Amino acid sequence: MELLKEIYELELGISELGATSSRHGGRFWFIRAAVGIVYNETYQIAMISDEDGRVELPVGAYEPGIDPIVGIHQAIVMAAATEEDEQYLTNLKLSEQQELGLVIEYLDEVESMRFAYGYTVRARSDMARMKTRDSGTPEHVVWLSPSEAIATMKRREPGSYEEKFVRARDMALIGHLLHLR
């Protein structure tokens, strides 16, 4: 998979640690995740929104021998607004999976490197008719154009250390998708 971006604390204004910084320590954790840009027939993408209006791409586990789309699908199902939507999404078939690229995040504060494997996935056309929860409730699915998703991420300041990396990762993946169009 093509390397799209490496994200360092220096870039996010967290510390002076960048690409040329030495890293050391007793343990450094390696985390792998599948990140999905799930799109519908109008090229809106599914974003998971929290009660504060922050949005992020659906993320699932990335494990050898397991289809990465399974984890992405589970993330969307968990954000279903109603039991009816949950049942529908559980039975949903995603198609036309394609590799988008890899983003590596260097989370030095927690001695971790996260490898985010990005995929584009086509959703059946009726997936966009899924109800969404009202804002103010825990996670829910929203459908946004890629440009709207980036604008929403820019408007909402990340609330934590990890959210800064999530936003940078998602903006890099969506930005790459826009560049390909």
C-alpha positions as CSV (number, residue, x, y, z in Angstrom):
1,M,0.0,0.0,0.0
2,E,1.3,3.5,-0.9
3,L,2.5,5.6,2.0
4,L,0.5,8.9,1.8
5,K,1.6,10.7,4.9
6,E,3.6,10.5,8.2
7,I,2.2,12.6,11.0
8,Y,4.5,13.8,13.8
9,E,3.8,15.7,17.0
10,L,5.9,18.6,15.6
11,E,3.4,19.0,12.7
12,L,0.5,19.1,15.1
13,G,2.2,21.7,17.4
14,I,2.4,19.2,20.3
15,S,6.2,18.9,20.7
16,E,9.5,19.3,18.9
17,L,9.5,15.6,17.8
18,G,9.6,15.2,14.1
19,A,10.9,12.9,11.3
20,T,14.5,13.4,12.3
21,S,14.0,12.9,16.1
22,S,15.3,9.8,17.9
23,R,12.8,7.6,19.6
24,H,13.7,5.4,22.5
25,G,12.1,3.6,25.4
26,G,11.4,0.2,26.8
27,R,8.3,-0.4,24.8
28,F,6.9,1.2,21.7
29,W,3.5,-0.1,20.6
30,F,2.5,-0.7,17.0
31,I,-1.2,-0.3,16.3
32,R,-2.8,-1.2,13.0
33,A,-6.2,0.1,11.9
34,A,-8.4,0.0,8.8
35,V,-9.9,3.4,8.0
36,G,-12.8,3.5,5.6
37,I,-14.1,6.2,3.2
38,V,-17.5,4.6,2.7
39,Y,-19.3,6.5,-0.1
40,N,-22.8,6.4,-1.6
41,E,-24.1,7.1,-5.1
42,T,-23.8,10.9,-4.7
43,Y,-20.2,10.5,-3.4
44,Q,-21.1,11.6,0.1
45,I,-19.1,9.8,2.7
46,A,-20.1,8.2,6.0
47,M,-18.6,10.0,9.0
48,I,-19.0,9.1,12.7
49,S,-20.0,12.2,14.6
50,D,-19.8,12.7,18.4
51,E,-22.0,14.8,20.7
52,D,-19.7,17.8,20.2
53,G,-20.0,17.7,16.4
54,R,-16.6,16.3,15.7
55,V,-16.5,13.9,12.8
56,E,-14.1,11.1,11.9
57,L,-14.0,8.3,9.4
58,P,-15.1,4.8,10.6
59,V,-12.2,2.8,11.9
60,G,-11.9,-1.0,12.4
61,A,-9.3,-3.5,13.4
62,Y,-6.6,-4.4,10.8
63,E,-5.5,-8.0,11.4
64,P,-3.9,-10.5,9.1
65,G,-6.3,-12.9,7.4
66,I,-9.4,-10.7,8.2
67,D,-11.0,-8.5,5.6
68,P,-10.4,-4.9,6.8
69,I,-13.9,-3.9,5.6
70,V,-15.4,-6.1,8.3
71,G,-14.1,-3.8,11.1
72,I,-15.1,-0.7,9.2
73,H,-18.6,-2.1,8.7
74,Q,-18.8,-2.8,12.4
75,A,-17.9,0.8,13.3
76,I,-20.8,2.0,11.1
77,V,-23.2,-0.5,12.6
78,M,-22.3,0.6,16.2
79,A,-23.2,4.2,15.3
80,A,-26.7,3.2,13.9
81,A,-29.4,5.5,15.2
82,T,-32.2,2.9,15.7
83,E,-32.6,-0.8,16.0
84,E,-34.1,-0.9,12.5
85,D,-31.0,0.9,11.2
86,E,-28.7,-1.5,13.1
87,Q,-30.4,-4.5,11.6
88,Y,-30.2,-3.0,8.1
89,L,-26.6,-2.1,8.5
90,T,-25.7,-5.5,9.9
91,N,-27.0,-7.0,6.7
92,L,-25.5,-4.3,4.4
93,K,-23.2,-5.5,1.7
94,L,-20.3,-3.1,1.0
95,S,-18.7,-3.4,-2.4
96,E,-16.0,-2.1,-4.7
97,Q,-13.3,-2.0,-2.0
98,Q,-10.1,-0.3,-3.1
99,E,-6.9,0.5,-1.3
100,L,-6.4,4.3,-0.8
101,G,-3.1,4.5,1.0
102,L,-1.3,4.3,4.4
103,V,-0.9,7.0,7.0
104,I,1.6,6.5,9.8
105,E,1.0,8.4,13.1
106,Y,3.8,8.8,15.6
107,L,2.1,9.2,19.0
108,D,5.3,9.7,21.0
109,E,3.5,10.8,24.2
110,V,2.0,7.3,24.5
111,E,5.0,5.6,22.8
112,S,2.9,4.3,19.9
113,M,3.0,4.2,16.1
114,R,-0.4,3.8,14.4
115,F,-0.5,2.4,10.9
116,A,-3.8,3.5,9.4
117,Y,-4.6,1.6,6.2
118,G,-7.1,3.6,4.2
119,Y,-9.8,2.1,1.9
120,T,-12.6,3.4,-0.2
121,V,-15.7,1.3,-0.1
122,R,-18.9,1.7,-2.1
123,A,-22.2,1.4,-0.2
124,R,-25.4,0.3,-1.7
125,S,-27.5,3.3,-2.7
126,D,-30.2,2.8,0.0
127,M,-27.6,3.0,2.8
128,A,-27.8,6.8,2.6
129,R,-31.5,6.6,3.7
130,M,-30.5,5.4,7.1
131,K,-31.8,7.7,9.9
132,T,-29.2,9.6,11.9
133,R,-29.4,10.4,15.5
134,D,-30.1,14.0,16.6
135,S,-27.0,15.9,17.5
136,G,-26.4,15.9,21.2
137,T,-26.5,12.2,21.4
138,P,-23.5,9.9,21.4
139,E,-21.9,8.8,18.2
140,H,-24.1,8.7,15.1
141,V,-23.6,8.5,11.3
142,V,-23.7,11.6,9.1
143,W,-23.3,11.8,5.3
144,L,-21.1,14.6,4.1
145,S,-19.4,15.5,0.8
146,P,-15.6,15.2,1.2
147,S,-15.3,19.0,1.1
148,E,-18.0,19.3,3.9
149,A,-16.2,16.7,5.9
150,I,-12.9,18.6,5.8
151,A,-14.6,21.9,6.6
152,T,-16.4,20.3,9.6
153,M,-13.1,18.9,10.9
154,K,-11.4,22.3,10.5
155,R,-14.2,24.0,12.5
156,R,-14.0,21.7,15.5
157,E,-10.8,21.9,17.5
158,P,-9.7,18.4,18.7
159,G,-10.3,17.9,22.4
160,S,-7.5,15.5,23.1
161,Y,-4.0,14.5,22.1
162,E,-5.2,11.5,20.1
163,E,-8.0,13.5,18.4
164,K,-5.3,15.8,16.9
165,F,-3.8,12.7,15.2
166,V,-7.3,11.4,14.1
167,R,-8.2,14.7,12.5
168,A,-4.8,14.9,10.7
169,R,-5.1,11.3,9.5
170,D,-8.7,11.7,8.3
171,M,-7.9,15.0,6.5
172,A,-4.9,13.3,4.8
173,L,-7.0,10.4,3.6
174,I,-9.9,12.5,2.4
175,G,-7.5,15.1,0.8
176,H,-5.8,12.3,-1.1
177,L,-9.3,11.1,-2.3
178,L,-10.1,14.6,-3.6
179,H,-6.7,14.8,-5.3
180,L,-7.5,11.5,-7.2
181,R,-10.9,12.8,-8.5
